[in-house]
Amino acid sequence: MPAHCYPNGVCAGIFAGTLVVISLGIGYLATFSCHLIEFKDINNPNNNYVGLGLFGREDLINDDTYDCIIYTENDKDNLFDAYWRSARAMGLLMVIFTTILTIVMVVIICCGISKRGAMLLGVFSFLTSALAFLELLVLNSELCDLNDCKLGYSGGVTIATGVLLFFATISICMFRDAKRKPRAKKEKKEEKKKKEAEEKGADEEEEA
């Protein structure tokens, strides 16, 4: 492992980075799936549970085949109350924030981050974790108040995403302070002073 990599600590950097990348992948799939929750559809001839997601739902193709489709305007009018719209916003923000967090984690592999910066990044990671859990606000929607709802398998993945981001937060907050490299301007200034000193020394030798 090159010395310039993970200036905030190899173990903490690899652990946090891995958790964030995994969270981005499974969080994206869970947010845009059609199985965040499932409810028993009384209009279904088999009385089976039908999957619903934040941005799409299951549609019955034939007696036992379903397909995932986006919501129609009629679906939105019937389903989208305040809880549902809030959950959609939380899910979208979670994906965006996790993407940003992943990019930052890649950048600091070589560049490092100060202890204060790591604490701020930890707060950002914690907020992202909370957004994942807030996707489950759909369980408080009017649809679930009036029907038999249960958590779908994507709902479980959403919880796992929140948990992984929480552990990533702990690891990020444990980053040690990276050694700061001198700024380019400072280096140029020092080189200029050194060059002037050498020239001055050369002139003194000639005079002597």
N, C-alpha and C positions, 0 to 999 in steps of 0.2 A: 504493500500500500504506500504510494508516494507520500512524502512528508507533508506536501502542500494540500492534500485532500483531507476533508473533515477537520478543519482547524478547531471546531467546537467539541471534538471528541468523536472517535470512530464509531464506538458502540452506540452512543446516543444518536448520532447522525444516521447510521444505517437503520437502526430500529425505527426511529421516527419517520424517516423517508419511506421505508417499506410499508408502514402502516398507512401513511397518507396516500400512497399510490394504490394500495389495495382498496382503501375507502373510496377513492375516486371511481374505480372500476365498478365495484358492487353497488355503490351509491347511485351511480348513473343508471345502471340496469334496474334497480329497485324503483327509482323515481319515475321512470318512463315505462314501467311494465303495466300489465293489466291485472295484477294480483296483489295490490297493496292491501285491499280488504276483499272479503267475499260475503255476499248476502244471498239469502234464500229467495229466489224469484218465484212468486206465486203464479206468474204467467207461464213459467216453464213447465211443460208437460210432465217432466220427470221430477219436478220439484227439487232440482239440484241447486247447489250453491253456484253463483255466477261471480266471476272476478271483476273487480273495479280497480282502476288506478287513478292517479291524479290527472293524467292526460289522455287516457283511453280506457276502453272497457271491452269485455268479452261479448261477442255476438254469436248467437246460435245459428250455425250454418245448416245443420240438419239435426236429427234426433240426438246424436252424441258427439258432434264436432263443433268446436268453437274457434273463432278467429278474433284477433285483437284489432279493434278499430278505434279511431279517434272519436271524440264526442261530437255529436251533431248539435246544432243550435237548440233543438228541442230537448236533448239530453241536458244541456247546460241549464236551461230554464227549470227543469225538473229536479236536478241534483245539486246545483251549485248554490249553496247557502253561504253564510259568512265563514263557517268553519271550513267548508270545502275550498273556498277561494283562498283562505289563509294557508291551508295546507299546501295548495299548489304553489303559492308564493314562497313558502318555506322550502319546498322541494327544489324549486328553480334556483333560489339563492344558495342552497346547500351545494348544488352541483357547481355553480359559478365560484363560490368561495373555496371549494375543495380543489378546483382547477388552479386557482391562484396560489393556494397553499402548496400544491405540487410543484408549480414553477419555481416558487421561492425556495423550496427544499432542494431542488436541483441546483439553483444558483449558489446557495450557501455551501454546497459540497466543497467547492474550491475557494470561494470568496470569504466564507465565514460570516459571522454576525456577532455583534456585541452582546453582552449579557442583557442589557436593557432591551435591545432589539429582540432577543430571544424571548424575553418575558412578554413583550407586545405581541410577538408571533404566537406565543402560547395562548394569549387571550383570544386572538383571532381564531385559533384552532378550536378553542373551547366553544366559542360562539357557533362555529360551523358544526360542531358536535351537537349542540342544542337544536340547531335547525333540522338536523336529521330526525331527532326525536319528535319535533313539532309537526312533522309530516303526518303523524298519527292523529292529528286533530280531526281527521275525517271520521274517526270513530264516534265523535260527538255530533256529527251532522244529523240533520233531520231524517235523512234516509235510514241511518242506523237506529234512530229513536223509534221509527215506525216499522222497522223490519229486523229480522234476525241476522245480525252481522257478526263476522268473526275476522280475526287477523289472517290475511293471506300470507303465502310464503315470502312474497316480496316485502311484506310488513316486517317479517322476522329479519330479512336481510337489511332493512332500514335500521332496525335496532342494532344489528351487528355493526353497521356503518358508524352509528353514533358512539358505540362502545370503543371501536378501534380509534376513532378520532380523539376520544377522551384519553386513551392511553398514549396516543401520539402527543397530546398536549402535555402530559406529565413528562415525557421524554424531552420535549422541546424546552420546557422550563428548567430542565436539569443540565442544559448545555453549559459548558464552561466558557468563559470569556475568551474569544479568539484574539490572538496577537495581531495587533493592527500593523499593517505594512505602511511605511512612510508614503506620504502622498507624492505624486509626481512633481508638483511644484516645489515641494520641500527638497526633494532629491536634486532637482535642477539648481536650486539656490545653493545647496551645499557643494555641488560640483563647481558652480561658478566661483564660490569663495575659495575652494581648493585650488582652482586654476589661477585665480588672482594671486593667491599666496605663493604658488610656484613661480609665476612670472615675476613677482616682487623679489623672491629669493634669487632668481636668475639675474635680475638687474643689479642687485646688491653684490653678487659675486663678480659681475663684469666691472663694477665701479672699484671693487677691491683690487 
